[in-house]
Amino acid sequence: MKRTAIKPRHGWEQAVEKLGFGFHTTNVPYWDESACYEFSLDEVLFIERASAELWDLCLGAVQHVMDNRLYSRFAIPEAFIPHIERSWMEDHPAIYGRFDLAWRDGQLKLLEFNADTPTSLYEAGIVQWFWLQDLDKSKDQFNSIHEKLIAYWSFLKTYLYPGVLHFACVKQSLEDLTNTEYMRDCAMQAGLDTRLVFIDDIGWDRGREVFVDMQEQPIRNIFKLYPWEWLAGEEFGSNILKDKNKAFWIEPSWKMILSNKAILPVLWELYPDCPWLLPAYFESSRLRDYVKKPILSREGANIQIVRGGGVLQADLRSRLDVGEEGSLCFRPWLQRRVRRCGQAHGADVLRPRVRRAGDYIQLAVTGIAGAARLHERSAQRGPERSGAAGFSGAAQEHVACAHRASRRA
């Protein structure tokens, strides 16, 4: 891997805003054009193999959690366990997830897996491509996210109920809205009938016991950029368990297991010789140097670095409500010989959204249905609202997602 310093494009802010990318700058750098990363073909294939093998291991870990009733380790409400298991056994539609991998000295290690609400899709699928065209049209990227999303939405069509596919997110997040509208745009290009509904505008028809949108239309298929642990923890979310339509939620509720950091010590217990895993434990009693993180948190909240038994560094943005469900501990990166594990399928490497820290970088790797668990299923059921508040939210403008012509033959 080669890190190359480059000069940001003149007027890059206006260029990305024309594409509908309105959250490129915050109080800290987000979209950064001062450097790019180049990978050899062998490195690309190595990352692809590692991410595909990790996906296979994750599926095995989900089955292990279910077989051994380990839900309490994940702070999953008991009432949702039957829904989780049904979504797994019936292979409810799923489309994506994102591995966060650390890279050092030619090795990869899994830091965590956002299997439920991964973002950075729009930046990687659209904005990055136009950046590369302006930088050097002769170069290509190991990234087919856009094409794969369209192709997989088209594939999922036969697994969904007939009718509208709703797309939902909170009102107050421009980033979430942009990513949701991008996913919706890809579904539209795949020929699906779609409709946007903010998560807090979803209604519940008490008489018919079904979810409905603002036009009083029943919700039977819904993509939601909203964490399952929030849905399961809110009073309104309990209606999911009573829904007569048995709506398909994308991602399905079994992803609640994989998107929880408690999956990391489970993976380590099951596959201690896997070269892609860091040692991870629920308890720190046997460790002196380690990183501690909550099993449920967002963007690094409440992470601690411990050395020699003392806290070396702690996240200053900590919130009291983050980490109440429990935490886990990572041992530092070990240099040792390990045998390989698993088998291969496919994934995509995103080049911006690469964060550098010390002597390793963190890669975001998104798999689009690389090893889908979908089998044949017959569609069921039917429609309708009469009041009740939705999940949560506040207010933001809509974002128009740019269509893009196919990039490669």
Buried (B, 14 or more C-beta within 10 A) or exposed (E): BEEEEEEEBEEBEEBBEEBBBBBBEEEEEEBBBEEBBEBEEEBEEBBBBBBBBBBBBBBBBBEBBBEEEBBEBBBBBEEBBEBBBBBBEEBBBBBBBBBBBBBBEEBBBBBBBBBBBBBBBBBBBBBBBBBBEEBEEEEEBBBBBBBBBBBBBBBBBEBBBEBBBBBBBBBBBBBBBBBBBBBBBBBBBBEBEBBBBBBBBBBBBEEBEBBBBBEEBBBBBBBBBBBBBBBBBBEBBBBBEEBBBBBBBBBBBBBBBBBBBBBBBBBBEBBEEBBBBBBBBBEBEEBEEBBBBBBBBEEEBBBBBBEEEEEEEEBEEBEEEBBEBBBBBBBBBEEEEBEEBBEBBBBBBBBBBBEEEEEBBBBBBBBBBBBBEBEEBEEEEEBBBEEBEBBBBEEBEEBEBBEBEEBEE
